[in-house]
Amino acid sequence: MDKRQTVVSTANQQQTLTTSQGMPVDGNQHSLTAGPRGPILLSDIHFIDKMAKFDRERIPERVVHAVGAGGFGHFELTHDVSKYTKAKFLNGVGKQTPICVRFSTTLGERGFSDLDRDPRGFAIKMYTEEGNVDFVCNNTPFFFIRDPLKFPDVIHSRRRNPQTNIRDPNMAWDFISLNPESIQNIMFLFSERGISDGYRHMDGFSAHAYKWVNAKGDSFLVKYHIKTDAGVKSIAPEDSVKIEQRTKDYSAEDLWNHLGSGKAASWTFFIQAIPEAEAATYRYDVTDITKIWPHGDYPLIPVGKFVLTRNPSNNFAEMEQVAFSPGNICPGIELSNDRILQARVFSYPDTQRHRLGANFEQIPVNCPMYGKIHNYQRDGPMRVDGNQGGGVNYEPNSLGGPVEDPSTAAKPVAVSGHAMRNLYANTGDIDMEQPRAFWERVLKEESKKYLVNAMTKSMRTCRPDIKQRMVTLCTNVHPEFGTRLKTALENVDAPKL
């Protein structure tokens, strides 16, 4: 049996009801009281146990990506990529690695529709022989910002107004209009791809550049591309409104029914790779995740296949408690200098210690599959793995405690420069290059109309000054884009420019 799968009693096996400590319960329909009309007694330990558990059965929801669904399956390596990395799970064509995957929307709180026009999360946990390796991706190949100091602001701007507790388009568009690096992500989000037709029909992208190192010490900057084998499909806004009248869980329901029927869902894994020596002279800053690497410069390289085959046994135990982090890497996969990536490496486990507890790694769905953990960390709430028994808890020691393995060290990185709040050096009009190419070369006429119409609907109640800034920003992308948006905004029933 899968070690992460919850043991469930069979229907024909009648079990005795117990408290959480295993004591048999004599009655579960009536509280222990002082007479038929008297107060409940403090000595009703079953009532207290049951209610205390109920009072605490909701852990804090994720700050972002609260609405989600997922499943389990495997990753299969289909191509030799030993040229790029020494990671064991990426060496040996045909090797399979168990995986857990969770898809999500970004902003909505639990209970919110999973058809919101919103970036989707695509997180994969691989239970490798060198520890857990996580790919924490989105369905967009770029991001809103390139410095993590702005991350709370971009999220706050798209959440609820702190005074009214209502979503306020003025907040979202005010931020975007003052943050030009966001425009490419906004164009993608308000294009036809903005509302995915379920999780099975969307791609995943790391956006970040990771560093892959091979057995000889050669290093490459690598971006991940995870392409759906079912084909990218989206839902028109008017259709999503109709679906939401029936269910807020369309994407979760689609995935559950698909896997529950015995079918698999699969994605093909590709990478782009830049030799690290070339990265410093590439025309785009490779650590700037508001930009892509054009495939004409660095084509996709096939790696393997992600396959989902089963639903969770219990959603709370496996999907709500699963904890991903871009910092879960292994020898052969290292971190680049990407500022957003560096910040996420801190932020994800920090959030999980708050949300799930100091020992969240011991929750079965988060446990490394291979081998036992050996370190000098002890104690803390909910320590359930034996606390490493009587093993020594300090280093250095002369008692045979675990020792370092220098062969797993990351490749040395040279750093230089002044410690200060450094700006990105290569910005300005170059920030408009890729959005301009998206408008000119990717969007057909109908797609341009869709984009302008979707932005106009979202912006229609915004203040005139915010609309004007967005018109200016879109004009900087392309004069035709700005003109179309200005005309559309002037023709809606809302405050004029």
N, C-alpha and C positions, 0 to 999 in steps of 0.2 A: 504493500500500500504506500502511496505517496506520503512522505513524512510530513508534508504540509497539509494533508487532507484531514478534516475533522472526522472523528469516528462518530457515526450516527447509528443509534439503535434501530433494529429492523422493526417493521410494523407488527410482526407477530410475536415480539418479545416484550412482554409487559414488565416495565421497570418500576421500582418503588420510588416515589417522589421523595426527595431529600432536600435539606438545606444546603447552602453552598459549602458547608463543612462536612457534608455527607451524612448527617443525622436524619433518620427517617421522619417524615412529616405525617402526623396523625389526621390533620384536616386542613384543607386548602380553600374552603368556601366561607368559613366563619372565623372572625378574630376571637382571641381569648379575651373575654370581658368579665367584669364583676357583675354577674347576673345578666338577665336578658336585656335590660336597658342601661346597664352600667357602663363605665368608661373602659376603654381598651387598657389592658395591663402591660406594663413595661416588661413583664416576664414572658410575653409572647415573642419568643426569640425567632420563630418562623416569620411572623409579621414584620419584625424589625429587619431581619435579614432580607426578606423579599423587597420591602420598600426602600431600604438603603441601596440595594442593587439597582432598583428601578430609578431612583433619584440620580444615579451616576451612570446610567447606561448610554448617555450621549457624551462622547468625547468632543472636545472643541473641533469644529470642522476646519478643513484646510483654509488658510487665508486666501489662497487662490486655488483653482481646480477642485472645488468642493463637489461639483456634480460630475459623476463619472461612472464607468462600468469597465469590465475587463474579463480576462480569462487566462487559461494556462495552456502551454504547449511546449514547443521546442524551437531552437535555432539550429539549422543545419548549414555547415560550411560547404559551399559548392565550388569554390575556386581557391586556388593557392594564392594567399596573400602574405606569405612568409617574407617576401621582398620588403614589406612595409612594417611588419610587427612580429615580435617574438611571443605575443600573448598566446598561451597554450590553447585556449578555446578557438583561436583563429589560425591554428596550424593543424593540418591533417584533414584533407578533403574527405567529406563524408561524416566528420565528427558531429554529434548532436549534443546540445546543451539544453537542459530544462529552462523554461522561461515563464515569467509572470508578466502580463501586460495590463496596463490601465490607461484607458482613454478618458478624456474629460473636456469640459468647457472651462474657460479661465475665470470668469467674473461672477457668475451666478452662485448664490448661496444654495444650500441643499433645498430641493423642492422647486428650483427654478427650471425652466424649460431647457432641455439639452439641444434645442434647435435655435438657440440665440445666435445672432450674428456676432461671433466671438472667436478668437483663436482657439484651436483645440490642442489639448495636451496629448502626447503619445509617448508614454513612459514604459520602458522595458527593463525588467530585472532578469539577469542571466546568472544562474547558479553554477558558476564555473569551478574548476578544481583549484583555482587560485583566489577564491573568494567571490563575493557577489560583484558583478559588473553591471552598472546601470546606464542605459541611454535615456536621457530625459529630454525628449524632443517636443516640438510643436508641429502643426500642419502648415506652417509658413516657413520659407527658407531664410527669412530675415526677421528682425525684431524692431520694436518701436524706438528703442534707445540704445546707446552704446556705452553709457557709463552707469554703473549700478546705483550711484547716488540719486538718480532720478527714478529708480524703480518704485518706491512707495508713492511717488507723485503720479506716475502714469496710471498706476492701479487706482489710487484715490480718485483721480479725475474721471474714471469710468465707472466708479461705484455710485453709491447713493449720496445725495446731498446731505451734509452733516446736520443741517437745520431741518429740512423737510422730510428726510429719509426717503426721498423719491429720486429715481435716476434722472439726472439733469444733463441734457445735451450741451448746455452752455459750458459745463465743466469739461467735458470730454473734448469739445472742439476748441475751447480756449487753450487747453494744453497743447493740442496738436498744432494749432495755428502759430504757437510760439516755439515749437520744437520741430523745425523743418526736417530733421533726420527721420521723423516718423512717417513721412508721406508715402514711401514705398509700401510699408506694411499696411497703411490705411487703404491704398489703392487695391491691394490684394484683398483686404477684409471686406471692402464694399463692392468687389467684383462678384461674378457669379459663384466663385469658390467660397464666398463668405459664409454660406450655410451648407455644411456637408450633409449628404444624404446618408446619415448614419456613420458609425465609426469604421465600418468595413470598406467604405469607398473614399478614404482620404489617405494622403501620403504623410510621412513624417520626416522632419529635418532636424539635424542638430543645431543648425545655424552657427554654432560655435565651431572653431577649429581646435581639434584635439591634436596632440603630438603623438604620433606612433613611432616606435623605435624598434628596429629589427635586431637580430642576434649579433650582427656585426657592429651595432652602434649607430647605423645610419638613421636619420630622423626625418620625418615628414609631417607637415601640417595637413590634417585630414578633416573633411566635413562628411557627415553622414546623410545619406538619402535613402529613405525607406519607401518604396513604391508599391502601392496596392495592386495585387494581381487581379482584383475584381474590377478595376478601372475607377478613376475618379468620377464621382457623381455629386451633383449639388441639388438643392431644393430651391425652387422659386419662393420668394417671400410670401406671396399670397397662398401658396400651398402649405407653407410652414404654419401660417395662421390657422388654417383649417385643421391641420394635424394636431396643433396644440389644444384645440377645443376637445379633442378626444383623449390626448395623453401629453404629459410633459416629459415623458421618458421614451420618446420615439427611438432614439439612437441606442439606448440601453436595451430596449425591448427587441429591436432588430438583431442586435448581437446575441442576446440570450436565446432567442428563437432559432437563430441560425446554428449556433453551436449545439443547442439542445436537440436539434433534429439529426445530429450526427455528422453534420457538414463541418469542414475546416475553413478557416479564414487565413489568408496568407499574404505576405508582402515580400518583395525581393529587395535585398540590402545591397546598396552601392556606396562607394566612397568617391570623393575627389581628393587627390593627393598632390601636394606641392612639396618638393624637396626643401627642407628648412633653409638651405643656403639661398634658394631663390626667393623666399618669402619676403626678405627685407627690401627687395627691389621691385616687387610686384606693384602695379599701378594703384591697386587698392590696398589699404591697410588690412592685412589678413585677420587682425583681431577685432575689426569693426563689424559687428553682426547686423548692422542695418544694410549690409550689402551682400550680394552673392558673388561667387566666382563664376564667370561665364563658362559654359561647358565647352565653348570653342577654345578656351585657354587650357582648361583642365577637364577633360571628358570623364564621364562616369565609369567607374571600374566595378564590375560585379564581384560580390563577396559571398553572399549566401541567401538563406531563406528563413523568414520568421513564420511559424505556423501555429495558429491557435486551434485547439481541438476540444477543450472542455470548459464548461462554466465553473465559477467558484462553487465550493460546497456550502459556504456560508459567506454572504456578502460582507458582513461586518468584520469577521475574522480575517478575511483575505483581501478584500478590496478597500475597505475603510481603514484598515490598520497597516496596509502595505506602505512602506516608506522608501521613496526613491531619492537618490542624490547623484548629481553629476560627478561628485567626488569619489564615488564607488568605482574605482579603476583597478587595474592589475598591472604587473610587469609587462611592458610593451605598449601600454597606453598611458600617456602622461598628460598633464595640463599645459595649455599654452598660456600666453600672457593676456588673453582676452579678459578684459576687466569684468564683464558680466559673468563669465564662467568662474573667475576667481571668487566673486561675491557669492554666487550660488553654492559653491563648495562649502562656504560657511553657513549660508542662510538655511539650506534645506535640513541638515541634521540639527541645527539650532531650533528650528521650528518643530521638528519631530520630537525633540526632548521635551518641549513644552506641551505638544499635543498628545503624545503617546507615553511619555515618561522617559526617565534617564536610561533605562535599559530596553529601549524600543527594539534594539537589534535581536532580542531574545524572543520576540513574538514569532511564532513558527513561520509565517510567510516571509519574514525578514531574515531568518537564520541562514547563514552560509550552509550549503548542502554538503560540502566535502570537508571532512576533518573537524577537529575540535578547536575552539578558540584558545589560544595560549598567549596571555599577556599579564600585566600586573594591575589591571583594573579590577576593583572589588566593590561590593556592597551597592547601596542605592535602592530605591523603591522597586518592588516587583522583580527582584533578582530571583530567577526561577531555574537557573542552569546548574545549581550546586555551588555557585560562587567560586568555582575552580578549587573546591575542596580545601585541603590543607597545604596547597602549593604556596611557595614563597610569594610575597606580594611587594617586593622591592628589588631594585637593581642599581648597582651591581650586587651580586650575591655569590656565595660559594656553595649554594645548595642545589645546583643543577637546574636553575630556572631557565625559561626560554631565552634564546640568544638571537641576535640579529643575523640577517643573511645579506651581506654586502652585495651579492650578485644581483639583488633585486633593486638596487638604488636607481633613482631616476638619473637621466643624462644631465650632467652639469649645464647650467644656464648662465651665460654672462649677462650681467645687468650693469647699467651705467646711467648717468644723468642726475638731475637735481631732485631731491625729495620735495615736491610741491604739488599743487593741484594742477597737473598738466592737462592742457587741452589736447584733443586729437589734432595732429598736425595737418592732415590732409582732408579738409572739409570745404565748405562753400559750394561752388557750382558742381563740384564732383559729386555732392550728395544728390544732385538732380539728374545725373547722367542715367542711372539705371531706371528711375521712375519715368524719365523721358523716353527711354527705349521701350519700356513697358507700354506706354501710351502709343508710341509710333509703330512698333513692330509686333507687339503681342496682341493688343486689343483690336478686334475687328469693329466695324461700325456699330453693330448691335451691342457689343460688349461695352463700348464707350458710352452709349446711351444708358445702359444698365447702371454703370458706375456712377455717372452724373446723377441719375435719378435716385439711386440709393443714398448717395451723400446728401442730396437735396432734402429727401424725406427726413433723414436724421437731423439735419441742420435747420429745418424750417422754422422752429421756434427760438432759435438762438438770437442773441443780441446782434444788431447791425454791425458793430465793430468786429465781432468774431467772424461773421460772414465775410466781411471785407478782407480780413487777414487771410482767411482760407482762399478767397479768390486770388489774392496776391501770391500765395504759396503755390497754388495750382497753375497760375500763369508762369511762375518761375520754372515749373516742370515743363509746361508747353503752353504757348499762348492760346491755342485752340481749347485746351482743357480749361483754362481760366475763363475764357469767354463763354463757353458752354455752361459752366457752373454759375457764373454771374447771371446769365439770362434765365437759367432755371430757377435760381433763388428769387429773382425779381418777379417771377410769375406764380409763386406760391402764395397762399393766403397766410401771410405772417409779416412781421416787421420788415420793412424794406431796407435796402442798402442805402 
